[in-house]
Amino acid sequence: MIKEICNHLETIIELILVFGYIYIIKKYLFLEPDMDKSKQSKYNIICILVIIGTYFVLGENAILVTLVLSALSISLGRKNKRVSGFFLIFPMMGYTNGFMVPIVVLPSLLFEFTQFQEKIYSLAIYAVIILGLLLFYFKGKNWRRRFEKEREKRFMHKWERVFLCIVGLLLIAYSYTMSTVPSKEIADTQIIAHMKVDKIITGIVVFVITLTVIMLIAQGNKRHYYYEQSRLRSEKIEKMSKQMVLALANTIDAKDSYTNGHSTRVAKYSVMIAKQLGYDGEKLEQLEYAAMLHDIGKIGVPREIINKPSRLTDEEYEIIKTHPGIGASILKEISEIPDIAIGARWHHERYDGKGYPDKLTGDSIPQLARIIGVADAYDAMTSKRSYRDVLAQDIVRSEIKKGKGTQFDPVVAEVMLELIDEDKNYVMHE
């Protein structure tokens, strides 16, 4: 009588446990954004009622019905990809079996349990697990909140889903072989002992691996979220840095009422030239920043000299010539953007060595500064000044050509000439 009660009790507990772990895992690990949460409770109640009714008709076969209906509950709750939702049952079953079966079966292999003792032990294990699930669901408010919050951050690639299903199926196969006891018809006790040793070792290994995989499922598939957040933060910081550089460049240009927007235009022309010379990615971005701030040293030059409508005196010109050094001193502290000070210090150097402040010649002038130098000269000629209007395109072209090899790097100047020739309607400077 007691034995029959235990058998029925074990089956009922197994039914509750199977559905319970599927419900918990579905709710806190596998529930995806496209699942309709509002319908899940209705599907779950229907499943429970059908399972209870099926148990009284089919007995222990209700366990199979539990699995099928649980999978159906998952798939019905999805707005999209309902068929693939049905197959989520395999990783759920597999990982739970990989976790549960060693706990239930290993003691009976290690110790000589009677059938009755084995039933009592199984019931005790099930009771502990159910108690844990109930405590988690009814008392573990903080844990549930944490899982629900982290669930929104999860992302699993298609190959990861396939991998989880395959491993789940393998673990189901493992649990079946693990739960089968060596046949009593085998006379050789050494074979039986050997099979037990294999099962014990395999059970321990699978238990550890399954526990690790469950932790990876719970935590590892959030990496995409954190990668995205990190990328978005980087983009935000990059955007903010560019805006700050632009704001600083506009502040510099605001000192000269006739060259407002000069720094932005020089950056644009510098980027156009640099692209033709093979610059890209971070290198191109650094050049753009350097070009935007090439005149930052003018902060240290009096406004009346910058805005003087007539020709500068020699003394005033010497003051103007200090702005590259001032700019370089300001920018050298910005270590996060390498070479940003190069444009400020050497954009007025000449290829023939007659420039300032260091009278560098040829390739000793960093290419970045040589590019900015040509772009700066082009903008100076194509911008309206206090003493003249915008120069005609043919005059600008002839001046750039005249300066090849003397004022300008011949390679950079040639690229500028090509850009001018492509600008048929003379709109590049606008």
PLY file of the C-alpha trace (Angstrom):
ply
format ascii 1.0
element vertex 430
property float x
property float y
property float z
element edge 429
property int vertex1
property int vertex2
end_header
0.00 0.00 0.00
2.75 2.43 1.02
4.72 1.43 -2.07
1.77 2.21 -4.37
1.21 5.56 -2.67
4.90 6.38 -3.11
4.76 5.44 -6.79
1.72 7.63 -7.41
3.18 10.42 -5.31
6.46 10.27 -7.22
4.63 10.47 -10.57
2.53 13.43 -9.44
5.61 15.20 -8.10
7.44 14.49 -11.34
4.55 16.03 -13.26
4.60 19.13 -11.09
8.37 19.33 -11.21
8.61 18.90 -14.97
6.05 21.58 -15.64
7.46 23.74 -12.84
11.02 23.78 -14.10
9.86 24.36 -17.67
7.75 27.28 -16.48
10.57 28.80 -14.41
13.24 28.33 -17.09
10.91 29.65 -19.79
9.96 32.67 -17.70
13.41 33.67 -16.51
15.87 32.28 -19.05
14.30 31.66 -22.44
11.41 34.13 -22.62
12.30 36.36 -25.54
11.09 39.85 -26.51
8.66 38.51 -29.14
6.74 36.36 -26.64
3.29 37.62 -25.69
3.51 37.80 -21.91
-0.18 38.63 -21.49
-1.21 35.25 -22.97
1.32 33.10 -21.10
-0.78 32.68 -17.93
-3.81 31.49 -19.93
-1.73 28.94 -21.84
-0.11 27.70 -18.62
-3.46 27.19 -16.84
-4.83 25.28 -19.84
-1.70 23.08 -19.88
-1.98 22.28 -16.17
-5.65 21.30 -16.46
-5.02 19.07 -19.48
-2.01 17.43 -17.77
-4.02 16.62 -14.61
-6.83 15.17 -16.70
-4.41 13.17 -18.83
-2.74 11.70 -15.76
-5.97 10.09 -14.58
-6.47 8.59 -18.07
-2.92 7.68 -19.15
-1.08 7.50 -15.87
2.65 8.00 -16.11
2.41 8.76 -19.83
1.20 12.17 -18.69
4.85 13.15 -18.29
5.25 13.01 -22.05
2.06 15.05 -22.42
3.52 17.56 -19.93
6.56 18.07 -22.09
4.60 18.43 -25.31
2.04 20.83 -23.81
4.78 22.87 -22.16
6.50 23.22 -25.50
3.17 24.17 -27.05
2.68 26.79 -24.36
6.03 28.33 -25.27
5.29 28.38 -28.99
1.78 29.80 -28.55
3.18 32.65 -26.49
5.41 33.81 -29.32
4.24 36.42 -31.77
6.73 35.20 -34.37
8.63 31.98 -35.09
6.19 29.75 -33.21
7.60 26.54 -34.68
11.12 27.32 -33.46
9.56 28.21 -30.09
8.21 24.67 -29.85
11.74 23.28 -30.13
12.93 25.34 -27.15
11.69 22.38 -25.10
14.83 20.42 -26.00
17.40 22.65 -24.32
15.04 23.00 -21.34
14.59 19.23 -21.00
18.21 18.46 -21.79
19.85 20.83 -19.33
17.41 19.99 -16.57
18.00 16.26 -17.11
21.74 16.83 -17.22
21.40 18.54 -13.85
18.77 16.29 -12.25
19.58 12.77 -13.39
23.06 12.59 -11.81
21.61 13.81 -8.49
18.83 11.21 -8.55
20.76 8.26 -10.01
24.33 8.56 -8.66
23.53 7.69 -5.00
21.80 4.46 -6.09
25.00 3.55 -7.97
27.31 4.46 -5.12
25.22 2.80 -2.40
23.12 -0.34 -2.35
19.64 1.22 -2.19
16.56 -0.93 -2.04
13.81 0.03 -4.47
11.81 1.53 -1.62
14.79 3.55 -0.35
15.45 4.76 -3.87
11.84 5.99 -4.17
12.06 7.81 -0.83
15.35 9.42 -1.87
13.88 10.52 -5.23
10.84 12.01 -3.50
13.10 13.87 -1.05
15.16 15.33 -3.93
12.01 16.35 -5.80
10.59 17.92 -2.64
13.75 19.97 -2.09
13.76 21.18 -5.71
10.06 22.06 -5.64
10.59 23.88 -2.35
13.46 25.80 -3.94
11.31 26.73 -6.95
8.43 27.82 -4.70
10.74 29.93 -2.54
12.25 31.46 -5.66
8.85 32.27 -7.12
7.02 33.45 -4.00
9.83 34.80 -1.82
12.65 35.58 -4.21
11.35 38.98 -5.26
14.81 40.50 -5.69
16.07 37.47 -7.61
13.03 37.50 -9.90
13.41 41.19 -10.51
17.08 40.66 -11.35
16.31 37.87 -13.81
13.49 39.85 -15.43
15.71 42.91 -15.75
18.60 40.93 -17.20
16.31 38.98 -19.53
15.67 42.19 -21.45
19.40 42.49 -22.07
19.86 39.02 -23.49
20.56 38.32 -27.09
21.29 34.91 -28.60
22.61 34.39 -32.09
20.95 31.83 -34.33
23.93 29.46 -34.12
23.74 29.62 -30.32
20.09 28.56 -30.39
20.95 25.63 -32.67
23.88 24.69 -30.43
21.68 24.75 -27.31
19.07 22.52 -28.97
21.68 19.99 -30.13
23.31 19.83 -26.69
19.84 19.56 -25.15
19.05 16.52 -27.29
22.39 14.92 -26.38
21.68 15.44 -22.69
18.23 13.87 -23.09
19.89 10.82 -24.68
22.43 10.80 -21.86
19.72 10.91 -19.18
17.97 7.92 -20.79
21.11 5.77 -20.76
22.00 6.99 -17.28
18.65 6.00 -15.81
18.73 2.43 -17.23
20.09 -0.05 -14.69
22.36 -2.86 -15.95
20.30 -5.95 -16.76
20.11 -8.53 -13.98
20.48 -11.22 -16.60
24.12 -10.28 -16.99
25.99 -12.80 -14.93
29.40 -11.12 -15.00
29.46 -8.81 -11.96
32.68 -7.21 -13.25
30.82 -5.91 -16.31
28.08 -4.50 -14.07
30.68 -2.87 -11.81
32.49 -1.41 -14.82
29.21 0.02 -16.18
28.49 1.57 -12.80
31.94 3.21 -12.65
31.44 4.62 -16.14
28.03 5.99 -15.18
29.37 7.53 -11.98
32.22 9.31 -13.80
29.98 10.35 -16.68
27.29 11.58 -14.29
29.72 13.78 -12.35
31.22 15.22 -15.54
27.81 15.90 -17.11
26.55 17.49 -13.88
29.48 19.91 -13.79
29.25 20.69 -17.53
25.47 21.21 -17.34
25.79 23.53 -14.36
28.42 25.52 -16.26
26.26 25.72 -19.40
23.22 26.85 -17.37
25.35 29.65 -15.89
26.54 30.58 -19.37
22.96 30.65 -20.64
21.95 32.85 -17.73
24.90 35.24 -18.03
26.95 34.72 -21.18
24.34 35.62 -23.76
24.17 39.13 -22.35
27.53 39.93 -23.92
25.82 41.32 -27.01
23.90 43.78 -24.84
27.01 44.95 -23.05
28.91 45.13 -26.33
26.12 47.25 -27.79
26.04 49.47 -24.71
29.81 49.86 -24.85
29.64 50.66 -28.56
26.85 53.19 -28.03
28.79 54.82 -25.19
31.88 55.01 -27.39
29.84 56.53 -30.21
28.28 58.99 -27.78
31.67 60.01 -26.39
33.06 60.26 -29.92
30.11 62.39 -31.02
30.45 64.59 -27.95
34.21 64.95 -28.56
33.59 66.00 -32.15
30.95 68.50 -31.04
33.34 69.95 -28.47
36.10 70.25 -31.07
33.64 71.90 -33.47
32.44 74.28 -30.76
36.05 75.19 -29.96
36.82 75.69 -33.66
33.78 77.96 -34.01
34.95 79.94 -30.99
38.30 80.50 -32.68
36.70 81.50 -35.99
34.37 83.91 -34.19
37.36 86.16 -33.48
37.61 86.87 -37.20
34.38 88.29 -38.62
35.56 87.63 -42.20
36.62 83.99 -41.83
33.73 82.50 -39.85
33.62 78.75 -40.57
37.26 78.71 -41.71
38.31 75.83 -39.43
35.38 73.63 -40.50
36.09 74.26 -44.18
39.80 73.55 -43.79
38.87 70.28 -42.07
36.55 69.43 -44.97
39.21 70.10 -47.63
41.85 68.26 -45.57
39.63 65.18 -45.37
38.97 65.31 -49.13
42.71 65.44 -49.84
43.57 62.78 -47.25
41.04 60.33 -48.68
42.74 60.59 -52.06
46.04 59.81 -50.32
44.63 56.65 -48.72
43.68 57.90 -45.27
40.75 56.14 -43.61
39.29 55.15 -40.27
40.90 56.50 -37.13
43.78 58.10 -39.03
41.35 60.15 -41.12
39.37 61.12 -38.03
42.50 62.33 -36.23
43.43 64.43 -39.25
39.96 66.00 -39.24
40.27 66.95 -35.56
43.76 68.37 -36.13
42.49 70.41 -39.08
39.56 71.79 -37.09
41.89 73.04 -34.37
44.83 74.12 -36.53
44.22 77.81 -35.72
43.50 77.40 -32.01
46.63 79.42 -31.24
44.82 82.55 -32.48
43.15 82.59 -29.06
46.39 84.22 -27.90
46.42 86.84 -30.66
44.66 90.20 -30.03
41.33 90.55 -31.88
42.31 93.94 -33.35
45.26 92.34 -35.17
43.19 89.45 -36.50
40.42 91.80 -37.72
42.69 94.60 -38.98
41.31 95.62 -42.41
44.62 97.01 -43.70
48.01 95.41 -44.20
49.75 94.20 -41.04
52.92 95.85 -39.81
56.06 93.78 -39.32
55.49 93.78 -35.55
51.88 92.67 -35.97
52.92 89.95 -38.41
55.43 88.63 -35.85
52.61 88.42 -33.31
50.47 86.49 -35.82
53.38 84.11 -36.35
53.24 83.11 -32.68
49.87 81.37 -33.04
51.29 77.99 -34.23
53.43 77.69 -31.10
50.57 78.76 -28.82
48.23 76.26 -30.50
50.70 73.41 -30.16
51.20 74.18 -26.45
47.44 74.02 -25.89
46.86 70.81 -27.84
49.87 68.79 -26.67
47.99 67.95 -23.46
45.30 66.05 -25.42
46.81 62.57 -25.35
43.65 60.75 -26.48
43.94 62.21 -30.01
47.50 61.54 -31.21
49.13 64.09 -33.54
46.38 66.68 -32.94
49.05 69.31 -32.14
50.93 68.68 -35.42
48.48 70.62 -37.55
48.49 73.59 -35.19
52.29 73.86 -35.03
53.37 73.19 -38.61
50.52 74.15 -40.97
52.42 77.32 -41.91
55.68 75.52 -42.77
56.70 75.64 -46.44
58.07 72.77 -48.50
61.13 74.89 -49.38
61.88 75.69 -45.73
60.79 79.35 -45.78
57.79 78.89 -43.52
57.39 79.24 -39.77
57.80 78.61 -36.87
60.55 75.97 -37.30
61.51 76.40 -40.98
61.14 72.69 -41.68
61.67 71.45 -45.25
60.22 68.74 -47.49
59.24 65.46 -45.86
60.52 66.62 -42.46
57.18 68.43 -42.25
54.62 65.82 -41.12
52.28 64.90 -43.97
49.27 65.80 -41.84
50.56 69.38 -41.57
51.36 69.48 -45.30
47.76 68.47 -46.10
46.31 71.08 -43.73
48.68 73.70 -45.17
47.29 73.23 -48.71
43.69 73.14 -47.45
44.32 76.29 -45.39
45.74 78.13 -48.42
42.80 77.06 -50.61
40.30 78.37 -48.07
42.23 81.63 -47.65
41.94 82.26 -51.38
38.32 81.17 -51.72
37.03 83.16 -48.71
35.95 86.78 -48.68
38.38 89.00 -46.79
38.22 92.59 -45.53
40.51 93.75 -48.33
39.25 91.58 -51.24
36.49 89.32 -52.53
36.67 85.59 -53.29
39.33 84.86 -55.90
38.29 83.31 -59.22
38.80 79.56 -59.52
41.41 79.84 -62.30
43.48 82.22 -60.16
43.22 79.85 -57.17
44.30 76.96 -59.37
47.28 78.85 -60.78
48.42 79.86 -57.28
48.27 76.27 -56.04
50.15 75.10 -59.13
52.75 77.87 -58.72
53.35 76.77 -55.12
54.04 73.08 -55.98
57.43 72.12 -54.63
58.03 75.53 -53.02
55.18 76.44 -50.68
53.34 73.14 -50.97
54.13 69.45 -51.01
53.92 68.63 -54.75
51.95 65.41 -54.16
49.40 67.09 -51.89
49.18 70.10 -54.23
48.51 67.80 -57.18
45.62 66.17 -55.33
44.21 69.63 -54.60
44.50 70.54 -58.27
42.57 67.38 -59.20
39.82 68.31 -56.75
39.67 71.81 -58.24
39.43 70.38 -61.77
36.56 68.13 -60.68
34.78 71.16 -59.21
33.45 72.38 -62.56
30.86 74.74 -61.08
33.16 76.15 -58.38
30.91 75.05 -55.51
33.44 73.25 -53.32
34.26 76.41 -51.37
30.64 77.35 -50.68
0 1
1 2
2 3
3 4
4 5
5 6
6 7
7 8
8 9
9 10
10 11
11 12
12 13
13 14
14 15
15 16
16 17
17 18
18 19
19 20
20 21
21 22
22 23
23 24
24 25
25 26
26 27
27 28
28 29
29 30
30 31
31 32
32 33
33 34
34 35
35 36
36 37
37 38
38 39
39 40
40 41
41 42
42 43
43 44
44 45
45 46
46 47
47 48
48 49
49 50
50 51
51 52
52 53
53 54
54 55
55 56
56 57
57 58
58 59
59 60
60 61
61 62
62 63
63 64
64 65
65 66
66 67
67 68
68 69
69 70
70 71
71 72
72 73
73 74
74 75
75 76
76 77
77 78
78 79
79 80
80 81
81 82
82 83
83 84
84 85
85 86
86 87
87 88
88 89
89 90
90 91
91 92
92 93
93 94
94 95
95 96
96 97
97 98
98 99
99 100
100 101
101 102
102 103
103 104
104 105
105 106
106 107
107 108
108 109
109 110
110 111
111 112
112 113
113 114
114 115
115 116
116 117
117 118
118 119
119 120
120 121
121 122
122 123
123 124
124 125
125 126
126 127
127 128
128 129
129 130
130 131
131 132
132 133
133 134
134 135
135 136
136 137
137 138
138 139
139 140
140 141
141 142
142 143
143 144
144 145
145 146
146 147
147 148
148 149
149 150
150 151
151 152
152 153
153 154
154 155
155 156
156 157
157 158
158 159
159 160
160 161
161 162
162 163
163 164
164 165
165 166
166 167
167 168
168 169
169 170
170 171
171 172
172 173
173 174
174 175
175 176
176 177
177 178
178 179
179 180
180 181
181 182
182 183
183 184
184 185
185 186
186 187
187 188
188 189
189 190
190 191
191 192
192 193
193 194
194 195
195 196
196 197
197 198
198 199
199 200
200 201
201 202
202 203
203 204
204 205
205 206
206 207
207 208
208 209
209 210
210 211
211 212
212 213
213 214
214 215
215 216
216 217
217 218
218 219
219 220
220 221
221 222
222 223
223 224
224 225
225 226
226 227
227 228
228 229
229 230
230 231
231 232
232 233
233 234
234 235
235 236
236 237
237 238
238 239
239 240
240 241
241 242
242 243
243 244
244 245
245 246
246 247
247 248
248 249
249 250
250 251
251 252
252 253
253 254
254 255
255 256
256 257
257 258
258 259
259 260
260 261
261 262
262 263
263 264
264 265
265 266
266 267
267 268
268 269
269 270
270 271
271 272
272 273
273 274
274 275
275 276
276 277
277 278
278 279
279 280
280 281
281 282
282 283
283 284
284 285
285 286
286 287
287 288
288 289
289 290
290 291
291 292
292 293
293 294
294 295
295 296
296 297
297 298
298 299
299 300
300 301
301 302
302 303
303 304
304 305
305 306
306 307
307 308
308 309
309 310
310 311
311 312
312 313
313 314
314 315
315 316
316 317
317 318
318 319
319 320
320 321
321 322
322 323
323 324
324 325
325 326
326 327
327 328
328 329
329 330
330 331
331 332
332 333
333 334
334 335
335 336
336 337
337 338
338 339
339 340
340 341
341 342
342 343
343 344
344 345
345 346
346 347
347 348
348 349
349 350
350 351
351 352
352 353
353 354
354 355
355 356
356 357
357 358
358 359
359 360
360 361
361 362
362 363
363 364
364 365
365 366
366 367
367 368
368 369
369 370
370 371
371 372
372 373
373 374
374 375
375 376
376 377
377 378
378 379
379 380
380 381
381 382
382 383
383 384
384 385
385 386
386 387
387 388
388 389
389 390
390 391
391 392
392 393
393 394
394 395
395 396
396 397
397 398
398 399
399 400
400 401
401 402
402 403
403 404
404 405
405 406
406 407
407 408
408 409
409 410
410 411
411 412
412 413
413 414
414 415
415 416
416 417
417 418
418 419
419 420
420 421
421 422
422 423
423 424
424 425
425 426
426 427
427 428
428 429
